């Protein structure tokens, strides 16, 4: 039977269409036009496709076709200046004084520089990055590859405002300026606040950040809310990643890297014409590395890499007005786990009987010396973190009037199959944690971007996202030693916890489903209402709905009918089931003023509002005093953001760029993660902090001296605080804290953390890099010898939702170097990462149950190797 669309969904669709139609009509307005035609070639006379040609001073642009030809229509009076750019070539400007009798021919020179100004698509059209009134960091695909950035995790060393912390692919926190996702253990019921887009397709799961880059053209990191430009809510910023399109000129590339820890990475790409007006491309990547952590009990290495990625594309260009791109990709990862190492034991405020060392001693274990940087673990459950992630997308670009109508349709999936030893030791306490997950998402975006009038341009669009996320027999299981961790005393009924076999193999299996719908309409204009002074208003309407079905059942342990023993088991785990449905809508927007007196200066100010949708808890709920699930925290309120920004983008002298941005974000009902001492919620649950503030300043610059020297540096100061968080979870060392309430000593689980630091935010973040190069010849190839490197520094930061004295990560610096030769068709270089072999943690977290043990995610040790590349 066909399922009827609910009436409220029809109302949302009607509002979206009503909001959009007037803007689409504007896109068809015709003005008096002039046409300039031309052809772009490289120095060998080969036509160059996909080159962007922009009429300077406007947003009018064209892109060369498979034959390198373009036709650009403008209302601007001659003479006009054409800005020509393509990643991998030197940008140039060409003055056209009159309509030409024959096509203009422009020759592009290959550019191997790191810091050339590039075009971006941040505002859904091609334009110079310095002209966009948004703080953006752009990293070219070649730069990312040369610096060893084979996934997003590496980018945090290049972009100081990016924070990425992961104990595994699922438990990934991707933040910009300290905002975006909850820190620590991931709860599937919350949406990320950082948009992650690849070729225009939104990726809903943070696990996407763990996949290897495949044939990347460039990466744009946008900072601040971007909800009026992108389909999904982006309260903190967005990653806009584009891959290289198939080429009608046959070509191929191959790359092989080898390094210590038996690191091997192979990449290959082949592209060319397969039919009239149709080009194809296949890219693949394989990465393998031995583990860096040793388990003597298993005689096995962990923390290795085992990744395979494949991407295929078909590119259909029947005319200069229509482009169709069909893409499919899949990434499979079967690494040797990502275990946490024991980082320390701290006393808590529980009784002496419940301190970790006392518990271990009573169980007959000998405490091992704690030395996390020996990179050894003693866990007794094998670690596994298998995942597959991929999808299919169809992108259609149709030129209409003075703009482009774009449709992006996509389906993506994610399968997650892990096993974790959640007590982090050889003790058989919380022996198994398996959050098996299947995720499907379906998205549709339609937008129109272009010129509405000579002085007005803009973008308008609609976006729909449906998600179905299933927890499949998610398992948590305890072992023979768990009784001592939950036993509060050795008297009364508590003494019966030592009953043989009571908790052996006792656990829970959870099946849950989150079905969500997100619909939005968005628009932003750019109006030059006075010469050089632009106003950019934007608006967004969003509707979100989530349906949750949660069912958890216990299994195992001692089979008994004794009510006392059954109650003791239920105090560890008990059945829990609930259903909830929630929805909400939001109207938000922004206003920006931008003053651009010359092409060397852009001063802008922005005020924007944004929101992150309602959240739901599917990691187990805390229980009330009666032992029942606390349904009052099943739904988490939406997060509302007010954002202020002032920025300057400048070119102070030849070859130099200098950009400065100051900002402040005020967040109401900040969605945060809470770690509870109760085993039944050991993955944590979501809650709201009443008010949060993040403010700071960013300075980044670059300098390029001809082709011989490039320098870049960026500094970020971030101040992130809980302005008001009256019901924060106790930090690990305060677990068991008691207060006198009505004259009775009562244990409390929460505290007022107002004024405390937000987790994951370093006050000071610094990144810098250099490259020296000179002309040379190697193996009968003309090219350039180069020596380069980059350094990054992060000051200390909190690694716990509530500031903790022990879960605090010290600041650290990392140095990476590379040395080699590159030419158009051949490159060979050696590289080293973390050259100084710095020992550092990326994350610290308390073990489940909060007995005093805590563990850490280690940063990689020194790695080094060599890479060779060929192009055909």
Helices and strands as residue ranges (DSSP letters): H 7-26, E 34-42, E 52-55, E 61-63, E 69-74, E 80-85, E 92-96, E 104-108, E 119-120, E 127-128, G 129-131, E 136-140, H 141-146, H 152-155, E 162-166, E 172-176, E 194-198, E 201-202, G 206-210, E 216-223, E 237-243, E 251-259, E 263-275, E 278-289, E 293-295, E 300-302, E 305-319, E 322-335, E 341-345, G 352-354, H 356-362, G 372-374, E 376-377, E 384-400, E 403-419, E 430-434, E 437-453, E 456-478, H 482-486, G 492-498, E 507-530, E 533-555, H 563-572, E 576-598, E 601-612, E 615-616, G 631-633, E 635-636, E 639-650, E 656-674, G 679-681, E 685-705, E 709-724, E 728-729, G 732-734, E 738-741, E 744-747, E 750-751, E 764-778, E 781-794, E 797-798, E 808-809, E 812-822, E 826-833, E 841-846, E 853-858, E 863-871
